[in-house]
């Protein structure tokens, strides 16, 4: 079931990718007696494979230095550290400052779950060049992602059909079709990736993080987690509170919610972002091209989606813009205020009978390139979510909850409510109702929330602070739009985050930017 990812927007950055060719699936060679004793073999980064989304190798850094890639060997099953191994793809940019000023490595997770850190760090490196003055910038493909034993399910042709399906069934027949199609996808995941599916959960990735810290030679984990990366960071802090160094959580996942509550929270978040888009468009000096008032913008979008259920629009031949694809494309454009112009243009085109741009936005969410090949971002997203989340929902469960979802959003309610069947018939049981992130004794963690965030609604920020425990979480609020705060470029947010990571200066609790 396609759904908005709780991560940073990928619409424009999806084409900027790379990966470490040395990272493979499950290794057959004997692991070292102590995995932390291994030596990483850093080398120039080659071009990515289809699993990372294709594209060229990363461009040199601003000072002319080249990106370096390596593979970290970790136990496939952390309960059996002497058994099979998995190679995890890493990338780094060495610090640009003098050795005497170096703090250590700053490890990034950019979200998802399912996002490739090996592709994202070069794509966004310009945002973090200041942090590079005192850190080696490091990121990785978490297990199950990209070339780190990447989960594979269906082929490209099958995925085209999967992402075009009717994701908002209106009657029992359509419900059965949706459940059957989801079961087919999930069975393909088991058939092609069954060996790794039990071992791609967030606690496994957190243990990988600690191994990474030790192999990189750091006494503490200095960490920058974005979106799902905040959940991963919280789980790490729970498992290894004494190893937490300087850490920042940006675009915060609410750790207290079960999957239903999380989906309902996202429904409210995306509706709030759509409200903000509509209000922004209609409040401009020039006439808003997609509505005369904020309510008119909303009403026209709702009519478009209803019409698409009966008659899809021509788009990227031979594919059409379906109701499902249009909803996903609209959601994708709400991840960043910078993308609102594309949403306006895409809606204009759709009202004129052309679905190309909205379908392109939907493709970006789903990891589809112009050549028709898919990365494994959605396969990994489903696999990691289903490994983490214990609840399993049947159509009757969704129907009972539909009124609450529809009240939260007439545009996204059905779409996100029915996304809850994604883990129905999944081969591996889920671990828990919600992640455990309590971290008594950990160093301060700067927790940054954006009041206009669609994918990780602002309310989760305070709940993460409370769940981390007294004296750990330090809340910072950004009054902005889009997913995340640091990459907005807001100088107040940058000063607070940089001050903590570079100098250890904790901002006052309750700081509000701007």
Secondary structure as UniProt FT lines:
FT   STRAND          6..7
FT   TURN            11..15
FT   TURN            21..22
FT   STRAND          26..27
FT   HELIX           35..37
FT   STRAND          43..44
FT   HELIX           50..52
FT   TURN            62..63
FT   STRAND          68..75
FT   TURN            78..79
FT   TURN            81..82
FT   STRAND          85..93
FT   HELIX           99..101
FT   STRAND          104..109
FT   STRAND          111..112
FT   TURN            113..114
FT   HELIX           117..124
FT   HELIX           125..128
FT   TURN            129..130
FT   HELIX           131..133
FT   STRAND          135..140
FT   TURN            143..144
FT   TURN            146..147
FT   HELIX           156..164
FT   HELIX           172..197
FT   TURN            198..199
FT   HELIX           202..216
FT   STRAND          221..226
FT   HELIX           228..239
FT   HELIX           241..243
FT   STRAND          244..250
FT   TURN            255..256
FT   HELIX           259..282
FT   TURN            289..290
FT   HELIX           294..310
FT   STRAND          313..314
FT   TURN            317..318
FT   STRAND          320..321
FT   HELIX           323..333
FT   TURN            334..335
FT   HELIX           337..339
FT   HELIX           340..351
FT   TURN            352..353
FT   HELIX           356..366
FT   TURN            370..371
FT   HELIX           377..388
FT   HELIX           395..408
FT   TURN            410..412
FT   HELIX           413..418
FT   HELIX           419..423
FT   TURN            424..425
FT   TURN            440..441
FT   STRAND          445..452
FT   HELIX           459..468
FT   TURN            470..472
FT   STRAND          473..481
FT   HELIX           486..488
FT   HELIX           491..503
FT   TURN            509..510
FT   STRAND          511..513
//
